[in-house]
Amino acid sequence: MEFDFTPVITYFPTLLQGLGVGLLVATIVAFMSIVGGLLVAVISIYVNKVVSWPLRFFIWLFMTTPLLLQLYFLYFGLGEWILIPAILVGILGLGFHYMAYNADIFIATIKSVSNGQYEASRSLGFGHARTIFYIIVPQAFIRSIPQLGNNMILMVKDTSVLSAIGVAELVYASQYAISVTFRPFEFFIVIAVMYYMVNIFMELGQAWLERKTAYRR
């Protein structure tokens, strides 16, 4: 077997374009899943059961079913009634999937904050909502950074699953190039290296953020 990376060089701009699409989706999903997960966690803990139980069911549902099945349901299932662009389905599917996991993390870190801090804040005149969002949530968020960082690294790799519904991210772009050049092994090696480099930068960023916030935990 002989390696020939010439076709990879030819189609490298296509791969970069696919990587850009994947990173764009990942950025939107990261914001959606972190903010949404935090809101779901706060509501699940501090709001009455009529509201919190449906949210807990949402967490359970997305944590116990495969991501690919969720994407197929949104794209092909709902697609029978509503025509949704593949990239929007990818953002929603990944967003809801990781929102559930992030919400579970936030629930644990919010509960880890001492009740004495809530009581001290109320005794100083802070209201219920201000105590939650100014005292409890900031501490819980900082404590959740390691787990959130790991989730975001996993999420970036999971953008590859979006190729199954036709989103033109890195794996989809490589599949197109392979169909033309018939050099799968070389392309798979290169995209693996590209994912690895992205993960390295994300791990370095996470380590820097953990060092900067370590004294606040």
LINMOQUI-V246628 format. One record per helix or strand of 3 or more residues. SS is the DSSP state (@ for helix, = for strand). FROM is the first residue (numbers start at 1). LEN is the number of residues. If there is no record, write none. Layout:
BEGIN
SS|FROM|LEN + SS|FROM|LEN
END
This chain:
BEGIN
@|6|5 + @|12|35 + @|49|15 + @|67|14 + @|86|27 + @|115|9 + @|128|16 + @|145|21 + @|170|12 + @|184|33
END
